[in-house]
Amino acid sequence: MDTAAQGILAFAGGNTVYGISVVLWSFSLMSAFINNIPLAAAFIPVLKTLGSITGLSVHPFWWALAAGTGLGGNGTIIGASSNVIAIGLAKTKGVRITFVEFAKIGMVVLFLTTSVANLILLLRFWI
């Protein structure tokens, strides 16, 4: 966990504004390929460590983690449990949606919603 926290710190440079974007985007992209709930749970200690290493308030990073993992799950079929269930239900109705077909739309949604979330978080915690 220390290594992950150090990695975030290296990208953010100890700057809260950059840190928000780094945490939001990295978790959003990871959540597209790793189920978002265990990913968020696994990285809670990373944010705690980040706060103890830097002395920065990690309050904005909690928001970035929550938004990133929530929005990132929309990117692919495997990003969120609800996607897997929806694909299964569609299949029972004779509708086949492949991983690539889902990702073509899902990744656009991921990038658009994460961009909006990034703007909102920066406005909230920067101003």
VENPEZI-V116927 format. One record per residue. N is the residue number from 1. RES is the residue in one letter. SS is DSSP state (~ for helix, > for strand, _ for the rest). PSI is psi in whole degrees, 0 to 359 (999 if undefined). OMEGA is omega in radians with two decimals (999 if undefined). Layout:
n=N res=RES ss=SS psi=PSI omega=OMEGA
n=N res=RES ss=SS psi=PSI omega=OMEGA
//
This chain:
n=1 res=M ss=_ psi=325 omega=3.10
n=2 res=D ss=~ psi=320 omega=-3.14
n=3 res=T ss=~ psi=317 omega=3.11
n=4 res=A ss=~ psi=318 omega=3.11
n=5 res=A ss=~ psi=319 omega=3.10
n=6 res=Q ss=~ psi=323 omega=3.10
n=7 res=G ss=~ psi=316 omega=3.09
n=8 res=I ss=~ psi=317 omega=3.14
n=9 res=L ss=~ psi=320 omega=3.13
n=10 res=A ss=~ psi=318 omega=3.12
n=11 res=F ss=~ psi=321 omega=-3.06
n=12 res=A ss=~ psi=337 omega=3.14
n=13 res=G ss=_ psi=27 omega=3.14
n=14 res=G ss=_ psi=10 omega=-3.11
n=15 res=N ss=_ psi=123 omega=-3.10
n=16 res=T ss=~ psi=319 omega=-3.11
n=17 res=V ss=~ psi=313 omega=3.09
n=18 res=Y ss=~ psi=322 omega=-3.13
n=19 res=G ss=~ psi=319 omega=3.10
n=20 res=I ss=~ psi=312 omega=-3.11
n=21 res=S ss=~ psi=319 omega=3.14
n=22 res=V ss=~ psi=311 omega=-3.13
n=23 res=V ss=~ psi=312 omega=-3.11
n=24 res=L ss=~ psi=307 omega=-3.06
n=25 res=W ss=~ psi=319 omega=-3.12
n=26 res=S ss=~ psi=319 omega=3.14
n=27 res=F ss=~ psi=328 omega=3.09
n=28 res=S ss=~ psi=313 omega=3.14
n=29 res=L ss=~ psi=321 omega=3.10
n=30 res=M ss=~ psi=323 omega=-3.10
n=31 res=S ss=~ psi=341 omega=3.09
n=32 res=A ss=_ psi=335 omega=-3.05
n=33 res=F ss=_ psi=348 omega=3.09
n=34 res=I ss=_ psi=132 omega=-3.12
n=35 res=N ss=_ psi=132 omega=-2.97
n=36 res=N ss=~ psi=328 omega=-3.08
n=37 res=I ss=~ psi=308 omega=3.10
n=38 res=P ss=~ psi=328 omega=3.12
n=39 res=L ss=~ psi=313 omega=3.12
n=40 res=A ss=~ psi=315 omega=-3.13
n=41 res=A ss=~ psi=320 omega=-3.11
n=42 res=A ss=~ psi=331 omega=-3.05
n=43 res=F ss=~ psi=4 omega=3.03
n=44 res=I ss=~ psi=314 omega=3.10
n=45 res=P ss=~ psi=331 omega=3.12
n=46 res=V ss=~ psi=315 omega=-3.14
n=47 res=L ss=~ psi=323 omega=3.07
n=48 res=K ss=~ psi=316 omega=3.12
n=49 res=T ss=~ psi=318 omega=3.12
n=50 res=L ss=~ psi=317 omega=3.12
n=51 res=G ss=~ psi=320 omega=-3.12
n=52 res=S ss=~ psi=328 omega=3.12
n=53 res=I ss=~ psi=315 omega=-2.99
n=54 res=T ss=~ psi=334 omega=-3.03
n=55 res=G ss=_ psi=1 omega=3.10
n=56 res=L ss=_ psi=154 omega=3.00
n=57 res=S ss=_ psi=127 omega=-3.14
n=58 res=V ss=_ psi=4 omega=3.12
n=59 res=H ss=~ psi=311 omega=3.12
n=60 res=P ss=~ psi=330 omega=-3.13
n=61 res=F ss=~ psi=329 omega=3.06
n=62 res=W ss=~ psi=317 omega=3.11
n=63 res=W ss=~ psi=318 omega=3.13
n=64 res=A ss=~ psi=319 omega=3.10
n=65 res=L ss=~ psi=313 omega=-3.13
n=66 res=A ss=~ psi=314 omega=-3.14
n=67 res=A ss=~ psi=316 omega=-3.11
n=68 res=G ss=~ psi=313 omega=-3.12
n=69 res=T ss=~ psi=325 omega=3.12
n=70 res=G ss=~ psi=313 omega=-3.10
n=71 res=L ss=~ psi=326 omega=-3.12
n=72 res=G ss=~ psi=332 omega=3.12
n=73 res=G ss=_ psi=344 omega=3.13
n=74 res=N ss=_ psi=349 omega=-3.01
n=75 res=G ss=_ psi=323 omega=-3.10
n=76 res=T ss=_ psi=169 omega=3.11
n=77 res=I ss=~ psi=319 omega=-3.04
n=78 res=I ss=~ psi=359 omega=-3.09
n=79 res=G ss=~ psi=333 omega=-3.13
n=80 res=A ss=_ psi=146 omega=-3.13
n=81 res=S ss=~ psi=324 omega=3.14
n=82 res=S ss=~ psi=327 omega=3.09
n=83 res=N ss=~ psi=316 omega=3.14
n=84 res=V ss=~ psi=317 omega=3.13
n=85 res=I ss=~ psi=316 omega=-3.14
n=86 res=A ss=~ psi=319 omega=3.12
n=87 res=I ss=~ psi=320 omega=3.09
n=88 res=G ss=~ psi=317 omega=3.10
n=89 res=L ss=~ psi=320 omega=3.11
n=90 res=A ss=~ psi=319 omega=-3.13
n=91 res=K ss=~ psi=321 omega=3.12
n=92 res=T ss=~ psi=339 omega=3.11
n=93 res=K ss=_ psi=6 omega=3.09
n=94 res=G ss=_ psi=9 omega=3.12
n=95 res=V ss=_ psi=120 omega=-3.13
n=96 res=R ss=_ psi=123 omega=3.10
n=97 res=I ss=_ psi=119 omega=-3.12
n=98 res=T ss=_ psi=167 omega=3.11
n=99 res=F ss=~ psi=314 omega=-3.10
n=100 res=V ss=~ psi=317 omega=3.12
n=101 res=E ss=~ psi=315 omega=3.13
n=102 res=F ss=~ psi=315 omega=-3.08
n=103 res=A ss=~ psi=327 omega=3.13
n=104 res=K ss=~ psi=321 omega=3.11
n=105 res=I ss=~ psi=316 omega=-3.08
n=106 res=G ss=~ psi=319 omega=-3.13
n=107 res=M ss=~ psi=327 omega=3.05
n=108 res=V ss=~ psi=315 omega=3.09
n=109 res=V ss=~ psi=315 omega=3.12
n=110 res=L ss=~ psi=310 omega=-3.09
n=111 res=F ss=~ psi=320 omega=3.13
n=112 res=L ss=~ psi=312 omega=-3.09
n=113 res=T ss=~ psi=324 omega=3.11
n=114 res=T ss=~ psi=324 omega=3.08
n=115 res=S ss=~ psi=316 omega=3.11
n=116 res=V ss=~ psi=316 omega=3.11
n=117 res=A ss=~ psi=320 omega=3.12
n=118 res=N ss=~ psi=314 omega=3.12
n=119 res=L ss=~ psi=314 omega=3.14
n=120 res=I ss=~ psi=314 omega=3.14
n=121 res=L ss=~ psi=319 omega=3.12
n=122 res=L ss=~ psi=318 omega=3.10
n=123 res=L ss=~ psi=321 omega=-3.10
n=124 res=R ss=~ psi=318 omega=-3.02
n=125 res=F ss=~ psi=352 omega=3.14
n=126 res=W ss=~ psi=325 omega=-3.08
n=127 res=I ss=_ psi=999 omega=999
//
